[in-house]
Amino acid sequence: MAFDLKLAERIRSQLKGIPFVEKKMFGGVGYMLNGNMAVGILGDDLIVRVKSENYEKLLKQNHVKVFTMTGGPRPMKGWVMVEPDGCKTAKQLKEWVKTGVEFAAALPPK
């Protein structure tokens, strides 16, 4: 499965100055901070790592859905998928990237 290359470029722009590693994985791409994934792309959707206490609230937002790996029935708690309309503007994408980066930065390095 290919991933949205324009979204990838937009994410890289948001991550300028942050020591991230871009890694192709699960048919998409992930953006890692200290070995922990912060955000990624699967198809056209943005994947974001979120705090567990914010998970249910974020799922109620428009264009946000449960993240499940392709072919897998189990939802990935602590992760959300944001449809293209939910990260269309620079401001929307900035907020989602910030959410993922803050979560990954709080984890111990791998």
Steps between C-alpha positions, in 0.01 A plus 500: 500500500635841405478795733421867438832656395367856528394433858847357568659822374264708713590295810873535431448876483322495838785296651779740394743544786383183677743204487259251341561189294275412211444127470296306246280252682166315475458611137526863603750721676564588863675797656701397801634707787758325720386168353132560579248565226327837531301517176478307177310454180304198385344550158351849509446506876717657766576277798556678832619372835281645776477498877262235628303757698429693177428198280119481533457877474709515181299219341190720524655762271404517135729304267661302786462124527638199682833379368509134402778339305394389155340160530497509878179512700648647817509878547835646598426687824696820535504559125252677277466529125420841360334506160630748239226756578612504864853617416431703188625834633847579631347587838319165527811304405716702739270412792500130417878486454547689827276247677704206371839661561410596858391143569814345348728751674359396839592133444839353593733469198516159332 
